[in-house]
Amino acid sequence: MTAPDPAPRHDVVAGALVRDGAVLLAHRSPARRWYPDVWDLPGGHREPGETPRQALVRELTEELGVTAVRCAVAGVLEEADLRLTVLRVDRWDGEPADTAPDEHDELRWCTAADLPGLRLAHAAYRDLLAGLLRA
């Protein structure tokens, strides 16, 4: 009998806020240690005992000053030491603002047409986001 696979070292959630045919992306500061100078979805590491939704609610409050009201898992990307759960957020309270300027230096609403020209944090984002924007 083999032991179960260990949990990934990085268990991360990200939120795709979708409104009017666009998704909100955050540009990671060039000074960041991980994934500097790329466009990313807001989010972060899950804390022990948190569900993906609980972690996302916390992260969106910290990074954007909004509270996710309606969200659902859009995809899970798994690599050797990473599990990234992306949730589509269709409804939230508040207006997104960069409340974590040490992490992001810009927020931008992007359409499917914008995606090919952006440097994204993860190679799978382009197809995932394009699919969310078609839905």
C-alpha positions as CSV (number, residue, x, y, z in Angstrom):
1,M,0.0,0.0,0.0
2,T,1.4,3.4,-0.9
3,A,1.1,6.5,1.2
4,P,-1.3,9.2,0.0
5,D,0.3,12.1,-2.0
6,P,1.4,14.8,0.4
7,A,-0.4,18.2,0.1
8,P,1.3,20.6,-2.2
9,R,3.7,23.0,-0.7
10,H,1.7,25.9,-2.1
11,D,-2.1,25.7,-1.9
12,V,-3.2,28.9,-3.5
13,V,-6.6,30.4,-4.5
14,A,-7.2,33.1,-7.1
15,G,-10.4,35.0,-8.0
16,A,-11.5,35.9,-11.5
17,L,-13.9,38.8,-10.9
18,V,-16.0,39.0,-14.1
19,R,-18.1,42.0,-15.1
20,D,-19.4,43.2,-18.5
21,G,-17.2,40.8,-20.5
22,A,-14.0,41.7,-18.7
23,V,-12.0,40.1,-15.9
24,L,-10.1,42.1,-13.3
25,L,-6.3,41.4,-13.4
26,A,-3.7,42.8,-11.0
27,H,-0.2,43.6,-12.2
28,R,2.3,42.2,-9.7
29,S,4.9,44.7,-8.6
30,P,8.3,44.2,-10.3
31,A,9.9,44.1,-6.8
32,R,7.9,41.0,-5.8
33,R,9.9,37.9,-5.1
34,W,7.4,35.5,-6.7
35,Y,6.1,36.2,-10.2
36,P,7.3,39.8,-10.5
37,D,6.1,42.1,-13.3
38,V,3.3,39.9,-14.6
39,W,-0.5,40.1,-14.7
40,D,-2.2,37.8,-12.2
41,L,-5.5,37.1,-10.6
42,P,-5.9,38.5,-7.0
43,G,-5.6,35.8,-4.4
44,G,-3.1,34.0,-2.2
45,H,-2.2,31.0,0.0
46,R,-4.9,29.1,1.8
47,E,-4.4,29.0,5.6
48,P,-4.8,25.7,7.4
49,G,-8.5,24.7,7.7
50,E,-9.7,27.2,5.1
51,T,-11.9,26.2,2.2
52,P,-10.9,27.7,-1.1
53,R,-14.0,30.0,-0.9
54,Q,-13.1,31.2,2.7
55,A,-9.5,31.8,1.6
56,L,-10.7,33.8,-1.5
57,V,-13.1,35.9,0.6
58,R,-10.2,36.8,2.9
59,E,-7.7,37.5,0.1
60,L,-10.1,39.7,-1.9
61,T,-10.9,41.7,1.2
62,E,-7.2,42.2,1.9
63,E,-6.1,42.9,-1.7
64,L,-9.2,44.6,-3.3
65,G,-11.4,45.8,-0.4
66,V,-14.4,43.7,-1.8
67,T,-16.4,40.8,-0.4
68,A,-17.1,37.9,-2.7
69,V,-20.8,37.1,-2.6
70,R,-21.2,34.6,-5.4
71,C,-18.3,32.5,-6.6
72,A,-17.7,29.0,-7.9
73,V,-14.6,26.9,-8.8
74,A,-13.7,27.6,-12.4
75,G,-10.6,25.3,-12.5
76,V,-7.8,23.7,-10.5
77,L,-4.2,23.8,-11.8
78,E,-1.9,21.3,-10.3
79,E,1.9,21.1,-10.6
80,A,4.5,19.3,-8.5
81,D,4.4,21.7,-5.5
82,L,1.4,23.9,-6.4
83,R,-2.3,23.6,-6.3
84,L,-4.0,26.7,-7.7
85,T,-7.8,26.9,-7.3
86,V,-9.3,29.6,-9.5
87,L,-12.8,30.7,-8.6
88,R,-15.1,32.8,-10.9
89,V,-16.6,35.6,-8.9
90,D,-19.8,36.9,-10.4
91,R,-21.0,39.1,-7.6
92,W,-19.2,41.0,-4.9
93,D,-19.9,43.9,-2.4
94,G,-17.7,47.0,-2.9
95,E,-15.8,48.5,-5.7
96,P,-12.4,46.9,-6.4
97,A,-9.4,49.0,-5.4
98,D,-5.7,48.3,-5.0
99,T,-5.6,47.9,-1.2
100,A,-2.3,46.0,-1.4
101,P,0.0,48.4,-3.2
102,D,3.0,46.5,-1.9
103,E,1.9,43.5,-4.0
104,H,0.3,45.2,-7.0
105,D,1.1,48.4,-8.9
106,E,-2.0,48.4,-11.2
107,L,-5.5,46.9,-11.6
108,R,-7.1,46.5,-15.0
109,W,-10.3,45.2,-16.5
110,C,-9.3,43.0,-19.4
111,T,-11.3,41.5,-22.2
112,A,-10.6,38.3,-24.2
113,A,-9.0,40.5,-26.9
114,D,-6.5,41.9,-24.4
115,L,-5.2,38.5,-23.1
116,P,-2.8,37.6,-26.0
117,G,-0.8,40.8,-25.4
118,L,-0.3,40.3,-21.6
119,R,2.5,38.6,-19.7
120,L,0.4,36.4,-17.4
121,A,1.6,34.7,-14.1
122,H,0.6,31.2,-15.3
123,A,0.6,29.8,-18.8
124,A,-2.8,28.2,-18.3
125,Y,-4.5,31.5,-17.5
126,R,-4.9,32.6,-21.1
127,D,-7.2,29.6,-22.0
128,L,-8.9,29.6,-18.6
129,L,-9.8,33.3,-18.7
130,A,-10.8,33.2,-22.3
131,G,-13.3,30.4,-21.4
132,L,-14.6,32.4,-18.4
133,L,-15.2,35.4,-20.6
134,R,-17.1,33.4,-23.2
135,A,-19.4,31.9,-20.6
